[in-house]
Protein backbone atom coordinates (compact mmCIF):
# COMPACT_ATOMS: atom_id res chain seq x y z
CA UNK A 1 0.00 0.00 0.00
CA UNK A 2 1.38 3.40 -0.96
CA UNK A 3 1.62 6.09 1.64
CA UNK A 4 1.48 9.85 1.51
CA UNK A 5 2.27 12.59 3.96
CA UNK A 6 -0.79 14.24 5.40
CA UNK A 7 -1.01 18.01 5.82
CA UNK A 8 -0.11 17.38 9.46
CA UNK A 9 3.22 15.76 8.51
CA UNK A 10 2.16 12.22 9.43
CA UNK A 11 2.41 9.24 7.14
CA UNK A 12 -0.99 7.96 6.07
CA UNK A 13 -1.74 5.11 3.67
CA UNK A 14 -3.00 6.26 0.25
CA UNK A 15 -6.75 6.12 -0.13
CA UNK A 16 -7.37 5.82 3.61
CA UNK A 17 -9.85 8.18 5.18
CA UNK A 18 -9.49 9.02 8.85
CA UNK A 19 -12.74 8.43 10.70
CA UNK A 20 -14.37 11.54 12.13
CA UNK A 21 -15.50 9.47 15.08
CA UNK A 22 -12.00 8.32 15.96
CA UNK A 23 -10.61 11.80 15.44
CA UNK A 24 -13.32 13.54 17.47
CA UNK A 25 -13.27 11.04 20.33
CA UNK A 26 -9.56 11.60 20.89
CA UNK A 27 -9.59 15.36 20.40
CA UNK A 28 -9.58 18.29 22.76
CA UNK A 29 -12.91 19.25 21.16
CA UNK A 30 -14.49 16.18 22.75
CA UNK A 31 -12.96 17.16 26.08
CA UNK A 32 -14.53 20.62 25.77
CA UNK A 33 -17.97 19.17 24.92
CA UNK A 34 -17.62 16.72 27.82
CA UNK A 35 -16.76 19.48 30.30
CA UNK A 36 -19.57 21.69 29.02
CA UNK A 37 -22.14 18.91 29.21
CA UNK A 38 -21.14 17.78 32.68
CA UNK A 39 -21.07 21.39 33.92
CA UNK A 40 -24.65 21.78 32.67
CA UNK A 41 -25.64 18.65 34.60
CA UNK A 42 -24.02 20.02 37.77
CA UNK A 43 -25.54 23.48 37.31
CA UNK A 44 -28.99 21.94 36.87
CA UNK A 45 -28.65 19.74 39.95
CA UNK A 46 -27.54 22.74 41.98
CA UNK A 47 -30.47 24.84 40.77
CA UNK A 48 -33.10 22.15 41.32
CA UNK A 49 -31.82 21.39 44.84
CA UNK A 50 -31.45 25.05 45.85
CA UNK A 51 -32.95 28.07 44.18
CA UNK A 52 -35.29 25.91 42.12
CA UNK A 53 -37.01 24.52 45.22
CA UNK A 54 -37.68 28.04 46.43
CA UNK A 55 -38.94 29.06 42.97
CA UNK A 56 -41.23 26.01 42.78
CA UNK A 57 -42.80 26.72 46.19
CA UNK A 58 -43.71 30.23 45.07
CA UNK A 59 -45.75 28.96 42.09
CA UNK A 60 -49.53 28.57 42.05
CA UNK A 61 -50.94 25.07 41.59
CA UNK A 62 -51.40 24.77 37.82
CA UNK A 63 -47.97 26.27 37.15
CA UNK A 64 -46.30 24.20 39.88
CA UNK A 65 -47.44 21.04 38.07
CA UNK A 66 -45.87 22.32 34.85
CA UNK A 67 -42.69 23.14 36.80
CA UNK A 68 -42.56 19.61 38.25
CA UNK A 69 -43.17 18.03 34.85
CA UNK A 70 -40.55 20.13 33.08
CA UNK A 71 -37.95 19.67 35.80
CA UNK A 72 -38.39 15.88 35.49
CA UNK A 73 -38.07 16.10 31.71
CA UNK A 74 -34.97 18.27 32.12
CA UNK A 75 -33.43 15.79 34.54
CA UNK A 76 -34.16 12.88 32.19
CA UNK A 77 -32.71 14.74 29.21
CA UNK A 78 -29.53 15.57 31.13
CA UNK A 79 -29.15 11.99 32.37
CA UNK A 80 -29.15 10.95 28.72
CA UNK A 81 -26.59 13.66 27.89
CA UNK A 82 -24.35 12.50 30.75
CA UNK A 83 -24.71 8.86 29.70
CA UNK A 84 -23.75 9.66 26.10
CA UNK A 85 -20.74 11.68 27.24
CA UNK A 86 -19.58 9.03 29.71
CA UNK A 87 -19.83 6.23 27.13
CA UNK A 88 -17.70 8.21 24.69
CA UNK A 89 -15.20 9.18 27.37
CA UNK A 90 -14.87 5.54 28.45
CA UNK A 91 -14.19 4.63 24.83
CA UNK A 92 -11.64 7.44 24.53
CA UNK A 93 -9.86 6.28 27.69
CA UNK A 94 -9.86 2.66 26.36
CA UNK A 95 -11.94 1.57 29.35
CA UNK A 96 -14.38 -0.15 26.98
CA UNK A 97 -14.17 -1.50 23.44
CA UNK A 98 -15.93 0.00 20.44
CA UNK A 99 -18.38 -2.90 20.53
CA UNK A 100 -19.18 -2.28 24.21
CA UNK A 101 -19.59 1.43 23.49
CA UNK A 102 -21.98 0.63 20.66
CA UNK A 103 -24.13 -1.57 22.92
CA UNK A 104 -24.16 1.03 25.71
CA UNK A 105 -24.80 3.87 23.28
CA UNK A 106 -27.82 2.03 21.85
CA UNK A 107 -29.43 2.25 25.30
CA UNK A 108 -29.11 6.03 25.40
CA UNK A 109 -32.01 7.90 23.81
CA UNK A 110 -31.13 11.50 23.03
CA UNK A 111 -34.64 12.94 22.96
CA UNK A 112 -35.35 16.27 21.36
CA UNK A 113 -39.08 16.37 22.08
CA UNK A 114 -40.87 18.87 24.31
CA UNK A 115 -39.26 22.04 22.99
CA UNK A 116 -39.93 25.24 24.93
CA UNK A 117 -42.28 26.50 22.24
CA UNK A 118 -44.41 23.38 22.84
CA UNK A 119 -44.59 23.85 26.61
CA UNK A 120 -47.78 25.55 27.71
CA UNK A 121 -46.97 28.56 29.92
CA UNK A 122 -43.22 28.15 29.39
CA UNK A 123 -42.72 31.91 29.73
CA UNK A 124 -44.40 31.81 33.16
CA UNK A 125 -41.86 29.34 34.57
CA UNK A 126 -38.96 30.70 36.65
CA UNK A 127 -36.13 32.12 34.54
CA UNK A 128 -33.58 29.70 36.02
CA UNK A 129 -35.56 26.67 34.88
CA UNK A 130 -36.25 28.18 31.46
CA UNK A 131 -32.53 28.88 30.93
CA UNK A 132 -31.58 25.33 31.91
CA UNK A 133 -34.23 23.80 29.65
CA UNK A 134 -33.01 25.91 26.72
CA UNK A 135 -29.36 25.02 27.42
CA UNK A 136 -30.23 21.32 27.72
CA UNK A 137 -31.82 21.33 24.28
CA UNK A 138 -28.82 23.12 22.79
CA UNK A 139 -26.50 20.47 24.26
CA UNK A 140 -28.77 17.61 23.17
CA UNK A 141 -28.90 19.01 19.64
CA UNK A 142 -25.08 19.14 19.50
CA UNK A 143 -24.81 15.55 20.72
CA UNK A 144 -27.44 14.35 18.24
CA UNK A 145 -25.41 15.93 15.41
CA UNK A 146 -22.20 14.39 16.73
CA UNK A 147 -23.89 11.04 17.20
CA UNK A 148 -25.09 11.07 13.59
CA UNK A 149 -21.63 12.03 12.36
CA UNK A 150 -20.07 9.28 14.45
CA UNK A 151 -22.62 6.75 13.22
CA UNK A 152 -21.94 7.72 9.60
CA UNK A 153 -18.30 6.72 10.11
CA UNK A 154 -18.90 3.37 11.77
CA UNK A 155 -18.97 0.22 9.73
CA UNK A 156 -17.13 1.82 6.86
CA UNK A 157 -14.41 -0.82 6.59
CA UNK A 158 -13.87 -0.25 2.92
CA UNK A 159 -12.99 3.27 1.91
CA UNK A 160 -13.79 4.37 -1.59
CA UNK A 161 -11.18 6.72 -2.96
CA UNK A 162 -12.80 9.53 -4.93
CA UNK A 163 -11.83 9.95 -8.55
CA UNK A 164 -8.80 12.14 -9.12
CA UNK A 165 -9.32 13.98 -12.45
CA UNK A 166 -5.74 15.33 -12.53
CA UNK A 167 -4.29 11.87 -11.88
CA UNK A 168 -6.51 10.44 -14.60
CA UNK A 169 -5.22 13.04 -17.06
CA UNK A 170 -1.59 12.23 -16.21
CA UNK A 171 -2.30 8.53 -16.72
CA UNK A 172 -3.80 9.24 -20.16
CA UNK A 173 -0.84 11.45 -21.11
CA UNK A 174 1.62 8.78 -19.98
CA UNK A 175 -0.22 6.19 -22.07
CA UNK A 176 -0.34 8.48 -25.10
CA UNK A 177 3.29 9.59 -24.86
CA UNK A 178 5.42 6.76 -23.52
CA UNK A 179 8.95 7.50 -22.18
CA UNK A 180 11.60 8.24 -24.86
CA UNK A 181 13.10 4.73 -24.68
CA UNK A 182 9.72 3.19 -25.39
CA UNK A 183 8.88 5.17 -28.55
CA UNK A 184 8.11 3.18 -31.61
CA UNK A 185 9.55 4.44 -34.84
CA UNK A 186 7.91 3.68 -38.07
Phi, psi and omega in degrees: 000131178288155175230156179229164176266128180284168177300343181266006176083008179261148175287134176222138179299143178299140175076008180259130178260135178277129182294133175300319182300313179296315182297313182294315185298334181258008186264165175289339176296319177298316180302320180293317178296319179300310181299317181297316180295316181290327176295323177295319177299313180295318180297320179294314179300317180297316180296310184295330180275342184244260184303325180297323177298317179296316179300318182295321181294335182278352184274148175287164188307306183299321182286331179292329176291318177296318178302311181299316180297313183289328177290325175293318177297319178299313180299316179298314181300317182286332172296322177293318177300311181298319179299314180300312181297317182292323176298314182289328176291320178298321177294316180299320182276006181060029176279336177224161178275168178299323179294316178298319179298319180297317179295314181294320180296326180296336179281341182273128180246101178281098184270139179240021180273163176079037181301153181309322181292347178262355182269119179295131179065027179305317182293345178271350179287157179302144183303320180301316179292317179301315180298318180292321177298313180299315179295324180294323177290322177299316179293316179299317179300318178298316181291324176298316178297316178296319180298318178295317179296320179293319180294326179295337182264353181273148178077005180267072181291323182258124182259128178267123180278126180294153179299142179246098185299324180292315178298321178298319179296316178299319179297319178295318178297317179298322179289324182284326182235083181297163180305156186304326180287343183261002184292142176262133178253143184244000000 
